Amino acid sequence: MIVCIAEKPSVARDIAQILGATTRRVDKGIGHYEGNGYAVTWTFGHLCTLKEPHDYTPGWKAWSLASLPMIPERFGIKVIPIEHYERQLAVIGQLVAGAEQVINCGDAGQEGELIQRWVLQKVGCKVPVRRLWISSLTDEAIREGFEKLRDGADYQSLYEAGLARAIGDWLLGMNATRLYTLRYGGSDRKQPLSIGRVQTPTLALIVERQEAIEQFKSETYWELKTRYRDVVFSADKGKYSDKVKAEVALQSITGVPFTITSVKKKDGKEAAPKLFDLTSLQVACNRKFGLSAEETLATVQSLYEKKVTTYPRVDTTYLSEDLYSKVAGILRGLVAPPYTALVSPLLSGAPIRKSKKVFDNKKVTDHHAIIPTGQSPSGLSETETKVFDLIARHFIAVFYPDCLVSTTNVEGVAGKVKFKTSGKEILEPGWRIVFESGTSTEVNESKEGEENAETTEALLPTFTEGETGEHTPELREKQTQPPKYYTEATLLRAMETAGKLVEKEELREAMKENGIGRPSTRANIIETLFKRGYIVKEKRSQIHATETGRQLIKLINYDLLKSAALTGEWEYKLRQIERRELDTKVFLDDLKAMVYQLVQSVLAPQATPTAPSPTPTLPVDTGITCPQCQQGTLLRGRAAFGCSAFREGCSFRLPYTECPIDSPIEELRSHLSDSTPLLF
């Protein structure tokens, strides 16, 4: 029998129907389907998790500075202690024990791979494993996927990257949270000071923005404007910081004719908005519908499971070139009244447009952008309908012609002061007609934030060079404005583009792709900060750091914990692991070294507020003579004290579980006098 394991019961049911496994052996949500040589079962997302500290060493159950850093010799997993999880895992174990082959049908992504691998590891799978890798849950996609099953080993590096991420989060989260709680949490310590690789830099972004707003000192400036033929022109000089000079300029042009000196028109094209990746969809839904990042993710996940949109946890806005042949079929599937009239011109006989701005294999890795599947939606909630409409209209729009525009730049002069203005005229709307009706309008955003989003330029009358006439000049007094508080939309973009905060070019490239965290985790990170009381919403959408959140960031004296550089370093290396360019052990060894140095930095009396390199130079010589060979000296290594004469054969090793890395030299000497040498 071939055993198929899906990530959810609903997906298992769909797969079972396609495979002919129609006999239902399910009791209260636990069980499987079987038939036609297949057994199809499921997980409930993660059934297993990394072991907790006390599972490795009982002494780690109590929070103690003496036990830090906690670095297990070897990481292990355990079943999440929830009854129906344990029962379902037992079902999977029985099926796998009698299987000739297993097909991993988990979500096609890093986390989905990790979920399945841990389950197969826990039940002791010994048979060959194949991988189902699909981007939508339509019947057609499932059938095609089973026709093109891959060897499970092809995704080993994806699993290793997911495993390294999980272990890294454990190492940093467990150790840093205990370290700062015990060191700075006060006597009662009822509320742990939660530290995380992604959540802490995100909180730091919010605190930094808030402090910039609070410390901002507004300055007055003046702008010289003039109105000619009902069009406002701005002085070339821009802003005047000196009111006297501004008034002199105003007086110099009052009563003086205004003359048009230059009229330049330039025809251009505007491409349709890009297709959605998860982050851009979350940004759009927050701005248009007020949905939180988590609400958008839940909605688009539901649309995926209802088979009307493709896999949502993606970080690309492109499609693979092999999808071009399926575009017509997807468009034909959009038969609901809002879309029929929009799709019809695209299917009228002329070839569907194929643009490199849409189809690019180099910009697609595991999955393509979020698009409709072509399956007609039905039974959607109001929110699901709105989100689907956004996705559908963006998909339709990319196959429409470009919008043709004419941009006009006009210059004029009054006295010796030069002025300018500009306007835009739409000659052919092209793709814009797709957004003229329905719940969707064109999503106009700037990755730098709402405050920099483009504004629509005015439609200008016809001007002629040399024409002269009366005008009405004026001075406008204005105040410089502070940065705006983050909203979920602008925070998501800040998380995505945090590479601008990083100096290393290679890290900046990694940050452009993933920024702080991954697209699939950013929503959860923001919600976690809300739930832990580190941030709140004010005035409906503004995100403010609470006093607790601000105090936490002030307490952290190890800059890498709150810097975009840390997560950028991790994301870059994790991608290297996925591409088989970096050994997982090297990544984890570097991380362990950073955790050791973090502990030293916080506990050392002379600790400075800035952190050293993320990959510190180890080992460090303590100067203590090795008690075993009496020739070398003891070194502080990554996982233990060892002997400098190891190349000469000395095998002395004292794990940090026996004597913590931060032990004073005299305490270490005392410990050695009572210790039996331990071997590597």
BELCOR-V554952 format. One record per residue. N is the residue number from 1. RES is the residue in one letter. SS is DSSP state (@ for helix, = for strand, . for the rest). OMEGA is omega in whole degrees, -180 to 180 (999 if undefined). Layout:
<<N & RES & SS & OMEGA> <N & RES & SS & OMEGA>>
This chain:
<<1 & M & . & 176> <2 & I & = & -178> <3 & V & = & 177> <4 & C & = & -179> <5 & I & = & 178> <6 & A & = & -177> <7 & E & . & -179> <8 & K & . & 179> <9 & P & @ & -178> <10 & S & @ & 178> <11 & V & @ & 177> <12 & A & @ & 180> <13 & R & @ & 179> <14 & D & @ & 180> <15 & I & @ & 180> <16 & A & @ & 180> <17 & Q & @ & 180> <18 & I & @ & -175> <19 & L & @ & -179> <20 & G & . & 177> <21 & A & . & -168> <22 & T & . & 178> <23 & T & = & -174> <24 & R & = & 177> <25 & R & = & -173> <26 & V & = & 177> <27 & D & = & 179> <28 & K & . & 176> <29 & G & . & -180> <30 & I & = & 177> <31 & G & = & -177> <32 & H & = & 171> <33 & Y & = & 177> <34 & E & = & -180> <35 & G & = & 177> <36 & N & . & 178> <37 & G & . & -178> <38 & Y & = & 165> <39 & A & = & -177> <40 & V & = & -179> <41 & T & = & -171> <42 & W & = & 169> <43 & T & . & 172> <44 & F & . & -169> <45 & G & . & -179> <46 & H & . & 170> <47 & L & . & -178> <48 & C & = & 179> <49 & T & = & 174> <50 & L & = & 179> <51 & K & . & 177> <52 & E & . & -177> <53 & P & @ & -176> <54 & H & @ & 176> <55 & D & @ & 179> <56 & Y & @ & -178> <57 & T & . & -179> <58 & P & @ & -179> <59 & G & @ & 180> <60 & W & @ & 180> <61 & K & . & 177> <62 & A & . & 180> <63 & W & . & -178> <64 & S & . & 177> <65 & L & @ & -178> <66 & A & @ & -178> <67 & S & @ & -177> <68 & L & . & -2> <69 & P & . & 176> <70 & M & . & -179> <71 & I & . & 179> <72 & P & . & 176> <73 & E & . & 179> <74 & R & . & -179> <75 & F & . & 179> <76 & G & . & 179> <77 & I & = & 176> <78 & K & = & 177> <79 & V & = & 175> <80 & I & . & -172> <81 & P & . & 174> <82 & I & . & -169> <83 & E & @ & -176> <84 & H & @ & 172> <85 & Y & @ & -178> <86 & E & @ & 179> <87 & R & @ & -180> <88 & Q & @ & 177> <89 & L & @ & 177> <90 & A & @ & 177> <91 & V & @ & 180> <92 & I & @ & 180> <93 & G & @ & 179> <94 & Q & @ & -179> <95 & L & @ & -179> <96 & V & @ & -180> <97 & A & @ & -179> <98 & G & . & -175> <99 & A & . & 172> <100 & E & . & 180> <101 & Q & = & 176> <102 & V & = & 175> <103 & I & = & 178> <104 & N & = & -179> <105 & C & = & 180> <106 & G & . & 177> <107 & D & . & -175> <108 & A & . & 180> <109 & G & . & -176> <110 & Q & @ & -178> <111 & E & @ & 178> <112 & G & @ & 178> <113 & E & @ & -180> <114 & L & @ & 180> <115 & I & @ & -176> <116 & Q & @ & -178> <117 & R & @ & 180> <118 & W & @ & 178> <119 & V & @ & -179> <120 & L & @ & 177> <121 & Q & @ & -176> <122 & K & @ & -179> <123 & V & . & 176> <124 & G & . & -179> <125 & C & . & -179> <126 & K & . & -175> <127 & V & . & 179> <128 & P & = & -180> <129 & V & = & 174> <130 & R & = & -176> <131 & R & = & 171> <132 & L & . & -177> <133 & W & . & -176> <134 & I & . & -178> <135 & S & . & 173> <136 & S & . & -175> <137 & L & . & 176> <138 & T & . & 179> <139 & D & @ & -179> <140 & E & @ & -179> <141 & A & @ & 179> <142 & I & @ & 179> <143 & R & @ & 180> <144 & E & @ & 179> <145 & G & @ & 180> <146 & F & @ & 175> <147 & E & @ & -176> <148 & K & . & 179> <149 & L & . & 179> <150 & R & = & 174> <151 & D & = & -180> <152 & G & @ & -179> <153 & A & @ & 179> <154 & D & @ & -176> <155 & Y & @ & 180> <156 & Q & @ & -178> <157 & S & @ & 176> <158 & L & @ & 177> <159 & Y & @ & -178> <160 & E & @ & 177> <161 & A & @ & 178> <162 & G & @ & 178> <163 & L & @ & 179> <164 & A & @ & 178> <165 & R & @ & -178> <166 & A & @ & 180> <167 & I & @ & 179> <168 & G & @ & 178> <169 & D & @ & 178> <170 & W & @ & -176> <171 & L & @ & -177> <172 & L & @ & -177> <173 & G & @ & -179> <174 & M & @ & -175> <175 & N & @ & -177> <176 & A & @ & 180> <177 & T & @ & 179> <178 & R & @ & -177> <179 & L & @ & -176> <180 & Y & @ & 178> <181 & T & @ & -179> <182 & L & @ & -176> <183 & R & @ & -172> <184 & Y & @ & -171> <185 & G & . & -180> <186 & G & . & -173> <187 & S & . & -176> <188 & D & . & 177> <189 & R & . & -180> <190 & K & . & -178> <191 & Q & . & 179> <192 & P & . & 174> <193 & L & . & -172> <194 & S & . & 179> <195 & I & . & 178> <196 & G & . & -178> <197 & R & . & -177> <198 & V & . & -174> <199 & Q & @ & -177> <200 & T & @ & 174> <201 & P & @ & 178> <202 & T & @ & 177> <203 & L & @ & 180> <204 & A & @ & 176> <205 & L & @ & -178> <206 & I & @ & -180> <207 & V & @ & -180> <208 & E & @ & 179> <209 & R & @ & -178> <210 & Q & @ & 180> <211 & E & @ & 177> <212 & A & @ & 178> <213 & I & @ & -177> <214 & E & @ & -178> <215 & Q & . & -176> <216 & F & . & 177> <217 & K & . & -177> <218 & S & . & 178> <219 & E & . & 180> <220 & T & = & 174> <221 & Y & = & -178> <222 & W & = & 176> <223 & E & = & 178> <224 & L & = & -179> <225 & K & = & 170> <226 & T & = & -179> <227 & R & = & 178> <228 & Y & = & -177> <229 & R & . & 178> <230 & D & . & 177> <231 & V & = & -179> <232 & V & = & 176> <233 & F & = & 179> <234 & S & = & 177> <235 & A & = & -179> <236 & D & = & -176> <237 & K & = & -180> <238 & G & = & -174> <239 & K & = & 172> <240 & Y & = & 176> <241 & S & . & -180> <242 & D & . & -177> <243 & K & @ & -179> <244 & V & @ & 179> <245 & K & @ & 179> <246 & A & @ & -179> <247 & E & @ & 176> <248 & V & @ & 179> <249 & A & @ & 179> <250 & L & @ & -180> <251 & Q & @ & -176> <252 & S & @ & -179> <253 & I & @ & 179> <254 & T & . & -179> <255 & G & . & 178> <256 & V & . & -179> <257 & P & . & 177> <258 & F & = & -177> <259 & T & = & 175> <260 & I & = & -177> <261 & T & = & -178> <262 & S & = & 174> <263 & V & = & -179> <264 & K & = & 178> <265 & K & = & 178> <266 & K & = & 178> <267 & D & = & -179> <268 & G & = & -179> <269 & K & = & 174> <270 & E & = & 180> <271 & A & . & 178> <272 & A & . & 175> <273 & P & . & 180> <274 & K & . & 171> <275 & L & . & -176> <276 & F & = & 155> <277 & D & . & -175> <278 & L & @ & -177> <279 & T & @ & -179> <280 & S & @ & 176> <281 & L & @ & 178> <282 & Q & @ & 178> <283 & V & @ & -178> <284 & A & @ & -178> <285 & C & @ & 176> <286 & N & @ & -178> <287 & R & @ & -175> <288 & K & @ & -172> <289 & F & @ & -179> <290 & G & . & 180> <291 & L & . & 173> <292 & S & . & 179> <293 & A & @ & -180> <294 & E & @ & 179> <295 & E & @ & 178> <296 & T & @ & 179> <297 & L & @ & 179> <298 & A & @ & -179> <299 & T & @ & -178> <300 & V & @ & 173> <301 & Q & @ & 177> <302 & S & @ & 178> <303 & L & @ & 177> <304 & Y & @ & -179> <305 & E & @ & 174> <306 & K & . & 172> <307 & K & . & -177> <308 & V & . & 172> <309 & T & = & -176> <310 & T & . & -176> <311 & Y & . & -170> <312 & P & . & -171> <313 & R & . & -174> <314 & V & . & -179> <315 & D & . & 176> <316 & T & . & 177> <317 & T & . & -177> <318 & Y & . & 175> <319 & L & = & 174> <320 & S & . & -173> <321 & E & @ & -180> <322 & D & @ & 178> <323 & L & @ & -177> <324 & Y & @ & -178> <325 & S & @ & -178> <326 & K & @ & -175> <327 & V & @ & -178> <328 & A & @ & 180> <329 & G & @ & 178> <330 & I & @ & 179> <331 & L & @ & 179> <332 & R & @ & 180> <333 & G & @ & 179> <334 & L & . & -172> <335 & V & . & 179> <336 & A & . & -176> <337 & P & @ & -178> <338 & P & @ & -171> <339 & Y & @ & -174> <340 & T & @ & -178> <341 & A & @ & -180> <342 & L & @ & -177> <343 & V & @ & -174> <344 & S & @ & -180> <345 & P & @ & -179> <346 & L & @ & -177> <347 & L & @ & -174> <348 & S & . & 177> <349 & G & . & 179> <350 & A & . & 179> <351 & P & . & 177> <352 & I & . & -176> <353 & R & . & 176> <354 & K & . & -175> <355 & S & . & 176> <356 & K & . & 177> <357 & K & . & 180> <358 & V & . & -177> <359 & F & = & -179> <360 & D & . & -179> <361 & N & @ & -179> <362 & K & @ & -178> <363 & K & @ & -178> <364 & V & . & 177> <365 & T & . & -178> <366 & D & . & -175> <367 & H & . & 177> <368 & H & . & -180> <369 & A & . & 180> <370 & I & = & -179> <371 & I & . & 173> <372 & P & = & 177> <373 & T & . & -175> <374 & G & . & 177> <375 & Q & . & -175> <376 & S & . & -179> <377 & P & . & 175> <378 & S & . & 178> <379 & G & . & -180> <380 & L & . & 174> <381 & S & . & 180> <382 & E & @ & 179> <383 & T & @ & 178> <384 & E & @ & 180> <385 & T & @ & 180> <386 & K & @ & -178> <387 & V & @ & 177> <388 & F & @ & -180> <389 & D & @ & 176> <390 & L & @ & -177> <391 & I & @ & -177> <392 & A & @ & -177> <393 & R & @ & 176> <394 & H & @ & 178> <395 & F & @ & 180> <396 & I & @ & -173> <397 & A & @ & -176> <398 & V & . & 179> <399 & F & . & 176> <400 & Y & . & 176> <401 & P & . & 175> <402 & D & . & 172> <403 & C & = & 180> <404 & L & = & -177> <405 & V & = & 173> <406 & S & = & 180> <407 & T & = & -179> <408 & T & = & 175> <409 & N & = & -176> <410 & V & = & 177> <411 & E & = & 179> <412 & G & = & -179> <413 & V & = & 172> <414 & A & = & -172> <415 & G & . & 178> <416 & K & . & -178> <417 & V & = & 180> <418 & K & = & 180> <419 & F & = & 177> <420 & K & = & 173> <421 & T & = & 179> <422 & S & = & 179> <423 & G & = & -177> <424 & K & = & 178> <425 & E & = & 177> <426 & I & = & -179> <427 & L & = & 176> <428 & E & = & -174> <429 & P & . & -180> <430 & G & @ & -176> <431 & W & @ & -177> <432 & R & @ & -179> <433 & I & @ & 179> <434 & V & @ & -176> <435 & F & @ & -177> <436 & E & . & 180> <437 & S & . & 178> <438 & G & . & -177> <439 & T & . & -176> <440 & S & . & 163> <441 & T & . & -179> <442 & E & . & 178> <443 & V & . & -179> <444 & N & . & -177> <445 & E & . & 174> <446 & S & . & -180> <447 & K & . & 178> <448 & E & . & 179> <449 & G & . & -175> <450 & E & @ & -174> <451 & E & @ & -179> <452 & N & @ & -180> <453 & A & . & -178> <454 & E & . & 173> <455 & T & . & -178> <456 & T & . & -180> <457 & E & . & -176> <458 & A & . & 173> <459 & L & . & -173> <460 & L & . & 170> <461 & P & . & 180> <462 & T & . & 177> <463 & F & . & 179> <464 & T & . & 179> <465 & E & . & 179> <466 & G & . & 180> <467 & E & . & -176> <468 & T & = & 178> <469 & G & = & 179> <470 & E & . & 180> <471 & H & . & -179> <472 & T & = & -180> <473 & P & = & 178> <474 & E & = & 172> <475 & L & = & 177> <476 & R & = & 178> <477 & E & = & -178> <478 & K & = & 179> <479 & Q & = & 173> <480 & T & . & -175> <481 & Q & . & 177> <482 & P & . & 172> <483 & P & . & 179> <484 & K & . & 173> <485 & Y & . & 176> <486 & Y & = & 162> <487 & T & . & 177> <488 & E & @ & -179> <489 & A & @ & -178> <490 & T & @ & 176> <491 & L & @ & 177> <492 & L & @ & 179> <493 & R & @ & 178> <494 & A & @ & 177> <495 & M & @ & -177> <496 & E & @ & -174> <497 & T & . & -179> <498 & A & @ & 178> <499 & G & @ & 180> <500 & K & @ & 179> <501 & L & @ & -174> <502 & V & . & -175> <503 & E & . & -177> <504 & K & . & -176> <505 & E & @ & -178> <506 & E & @ & 177> <507 & L & @ & -179> <508 & R & @ & 178> <509 & E & @ & 178> <510 & A & @ & -178> <511 & M & @ & 178> <512 & K & @ & -178> <513 & E & @ & -174> <514 & N & @ & 178> <515 & G & . & 177> <516 & I & . & -178> <517 & G & . & 179> <518 & R & . & 179> <519 & P & @ & -176> <520 & S & @ & -176> <521 & T & @ & -173> <522 & R & @ & 180> <523 & A & @ & -179> <524 & N & @ & 179> <525 & I & @ & 180> <526 & I & @ & 180> <527 & E & @ & 179> <528 & T & @ & 178> <529 & L & @ & 175> <530 & F & @ & -175> <531 & K & @ & -179> <532 & R & . & 175> <533 & G & . & 180> <534 & Y & . & 179> <535 & I & = & 176> <536 & V & = & 174> <537 & K & = & 175> <538 & E & = & -178> <539 & K & . & 175> <540 & R & . & -172> <541 & S & . & -179> <542 & Q & = & 177> <543 & I & = & 179> <544 & H & = & 172> <545 & A & = & 175> <546 & T & . & 178> <547 & E & @ & 178> <548 & T & @ & 180> <549 & G & @ & -179> <550 & R & @ & 179> <551 & Q & @ & 179> <552 & L & @ & -179> <553 & I & @ & 178> <554 & K & @ & -179> <555 & L & @ & -173> <556 & I & . & -178> <557 & N & . & 180> <558 & Y & . & -167> <559 & D & @ & -178> <560 & L & @ & -180> <561 & L & @ & -177> <562 & K & @ & -177> <563 & S & . & 174> <564 & A & @ & -179> <565 & A & @ & -178> <566 & L & @ & -179> <567 & T & @ & 176> <568 & G & @ & 177> <569 & E & @ & -179> <570 & W & @ & -177> <571 & E & @ & 179> <572 & Y & @ & -179> <573 & K & @ & 178> <574 & L & @ & 176> <575 & R & @ & 175> <576 & Q & @ & 177> <577 & I & @ & 178> <578 & E & @ & -178> <579 & R & . & -180> <580 & R & . & 179> <581 & E & . & -179> <582 & L & . & 178> <583 & D & . & -178> <584 & T & @ & -178> <585 & K & @ & 179> <586 & V & @ & 179> <587 & F & @ & -177> <588 & L & @ & 177> <589 & D & @ & 178> <590 & D & @ & -179> <591 & L & @ & 178> <592 & K & @ & 179> <593 & A & @ & 179> <594 & M & @ & 179> <595 & V & @ & 177> <596 & Y & @ & -176> <597 & Q & @ & 175> <598 & L & @ & -180> <599 & V & @ & 179> <600 & Q & @ & -177> <601 & S & @ & -177> <602 & V & @ & -174> <603 & L & @ & -177> <604 & A & . & -179> <605 & P & . & -177> <606 & Q & . & -177> <607 & A & . & 178> <608 & T & . & -177> <609 & P & . & 180> <610 & T & . & -176> <611 & A & . & 175> <612 & P & . & -177> <613 & S & . & 180> <614 & P & . & 178> <615 & T & . & -172> <616 & P & . & 180> <617 & T & . & 176> <618 & L & . & 3> <619 & P & . & 176> <620 & V & = & -177> <621 & D & = & 180> <622 & T & = & -178> <623 & G & = & -179> <624 & I & = & 180> <625 & T & = & 180> <626 & C & . & -177> <627 & P & . & -177> <628 & Q & . & -176> <629 & C & . & -180> <630 & Q & . & -179> <631 & Q & . & -178> <632 & G & . & 176> <633 & T & = & -177> <634 & L & = & 179> <635 & L & = & 170> <636 & R & = & -180> <637 & G & . & -177> <638 & R & . & -176> <639 & A & . & -175> <640 & A & = & 167> <641 & F & = & 178> <642 & G & = & -176> <643 & C & = & 179> <644 & S & . & -179> <645 & A & . & -178> <646 & F & @ & 179> <647 & R & @ & 178> <648 & E & @ & 174> <649 & G & . & -180> <650 & C & . & -175> <651 & S & . & -179> <652 & F & = & 178> <653 & R & = & 178> <654 & L & = & -177> <655 & P & = & 179> <656 & Y & . & 174> <657 & T & . & 179> <658 & E & . & -178> <659 & C & . & -174> <660 & P & . & -177> <661 & I & . & -176> <662 & D & . & -179> <663 & S & . & 175> <664 & P & . & -177> <665 & I & @ & -178> <666 & E & @ & 178> <667 & E & @ & 178> <668 & L & @ & 178> <669 & R & @ & -179> <670 & S & @ & -180> <671 & H & @ & -178> <672 & L & @ & -178> <673 & S & @ & -179> <674 & D & . & -172> <675 & S & . & 169> <676 & T & . & -178> <677 & P & . & 179> <678 & L & = & -177> <679 & L & = & 175> <680 & F & . & 999>>
